[in-house]
Every structure is written in C-alpha cells, then in structure tokens.
Amino acid sequence: MSTGTPSLFEPYKLGDVTLSNRIVMAPLTRNRAGAGLVPTPLMAQYYGQRAQAGLIVTEATQISDTAQGYQDTPGVYTDAQVAGWRAVTDAVHAKGGHIFVQLWHVGRVSHRSLQPGGAAPLAPSAVRANTKTFVNGGFADVDEPRALEIEEIPGIVDDFRRAAAKALEAGFDGVEIHGANGYLIDQFLRDGANKRTDAYGGSIENRTRFLREVVAAVTQEIGAKRTGIRISPVTPANDLSDSNPQPLFEHVADVLNTLGPVYVHLIEGATGGPRDIVPGFDFEALRKRYDGTWMVNNGYDRVMAEAVVASGKADLVAFGKNFISNPDLVERLKRGAALNELDRDHLYGGGAKGYIDYPALEEAAA
C-alpha cells in the first residue's frame, strides 16, 4: 500500500479484503439468467473473464419473487440461485478477484407478467412511472403499482436481510444494496414517487426511513464490512425526481455515516448520461459527511479516474459499459491501450455473442 499520492492501480483495503486495484466493475444488467432466474455457467465465464477488476459488483439481483422488473434477471433467494452464484464466485475467486452481489427490489419498475399471480408491482405510492421494462423479448411500458401497506414494509426489509445471508452462502465477499436509479429504495427517498403521509413519507427523515431500516438489517445480518450501498441523487432514471435533492441526500449521507456500510457507490449526474444534469448539485458535500470508502461512477476515463483518486475525492472508481466490451479493462487502462467497440445489439438477453466473446489484448494481437 502506498503512503504517498493514491494511485488507481495500487491495492486498496476494503473492509476485510484487499483489492488488487481501485477499479470497480459496476453493476450491468445483461438478462441472461436461466430457468428459475438461476445464474448460468455462461455467467460464471463472463464474470471470471473480468476478475482483474479490483472489485466486481454483479448485475442487479432480485431479493424475492416480487422484486423482479425485467425478464431473465437473476435472483439470490432460492437454493438453486445460490448454487448458480457459487459457480460465479468460485470463478472470480480462482483468478484472485473479489465480488459483491447487488441486491435489488425494482418497486414500481415492473410488469404484471413478472409478478407472482400477475399482481400489480409494489411501490411506496400508486404512482405509475413513465418508463419501460424488458419483458417477453422486448420493451414494454411498466404497469401501475399499488402502494405498500405500512405493515408490509418490514417484510420487504427482511427480504433484503435474507438475501444478504444467501449471498454469503453463495460465496460473495459482500453485497451492494441498490438504492439508486429509480428502484424501490430510491422511490421511497424521492418525493416524485413517494406521496405517503405516514411514517415513511413527507419529511426527509421519514422518506429516508426505509433505506435506514434496510441498511441496518443487512449490516446486522452480515456485518458492515461486507455491506455497500449505491445511490444516485439526481438521476432521472425510471422517471424519478425530487423537488430538493441536496438536503435529502446530505441527510442520506449522514444516515449512512451512522450505520457504517463499508462503501457508498455514488452515481454523479444522470446514470449513463450527463454529469451536470442538475447544475450546482454538490456531490463533494456528501463525501464530506461520510467517513467510509467513497466510490464514484459515471463516464470516467483513465485521466478522470486517476485525478479523482489522486485528489482523495474518491477511493474507488466504477466503470460500466467499458467492462462489457473489455474483459481486461484494467490492463488496457494501465497500458493506455485501445478499447473494444461495444456490441449494442447484444446487450440484453441472448447467449455468448456480445457477452463472453470480446477479445483480450493478447487475443486481439493474435
């Protein structure tokens, strides 16, 4: 470990594990789970190819049968799913890598055809999102949700807890709670979707209650050193918004600092889009309120990543789409090598094409 200016390519101690570098593979939905939403051998090969990342965070993974919003996305709540993930974690660990699973409940971003018994999706409030999901081989409008009854909420919290325990059974080094991108936790946080008038709605403290309870339950179950969380204060993903995000997410940072998860994974700006979508939003103010590991994400290249780590404004940098097309992205960044072009036609669903067939540097040279 260096005692001088931090470097993107040096090891980093994250909880009880030492990452080989500060480069993280961000969660990337690929819609390739098998029957029963079980991870497949193809998925084990895919993640194993990318094990040179300091940390891999898996694609978003359902915590229960009501949590699904897209076809062929994996779960981590049945024994069969745990067994499928065990092959993935074994593949990554065999190459010296570390891997967290992202725990996901989509809330209102779902379709009745994916819900048990064709029921309406669950949400803080019965506010339909103007967005689409991937179902039946194509994109379709999401269905109108129903508002969770207050007595149902502890059960959802417990689903997160039990999924975290299952994740450790599957061999994961930890979990990342998905609190971003317009899904259930984010829906509770932001007033564009949360219209509740009970203990989970209205004030910033009330809207943060569900996040607080989920993080507390997961850290109590598996330990804070194995628990991260992802947030996206200003992204409009999945038709979500907030009337005053700065104080809301400063409070979120305070809550997280008290609960002590091992890292916060921050999406700066619009997910996969402009970083300055809300001019004047102060991301550094959140960083200053949180004492743990700070991971940043959104449009970073090598120069930006090296600068943010060297400045101490972030400890880890997550890369998304470039990891899809470059299994050896860490080596390519280190060498300043060219990157493979992304096959956008095979991002979602399908088989090996556009998934495990991207060449590494040595293969490309041959």
Helices and strands as residue ranges (DSSP letters): E 12-14, E 17-19, E 23-25, G 35-37, H 41-49, E 55-62, H 79-94, E 99-104, G 112-114, G 116-118, E 122-123, E 132-135, E 138-141, E 146-147, G 150-152, H 153-169, E 174-179, H 184-189, H 204-207, H 209-222, G 224-226, E 227-231, G 237-239, H 245-259, E 263-267, H 283-287, E 293-297, H 302-310, E 316-319, H 321-325, H 329-335, G 344-346, H 361-365
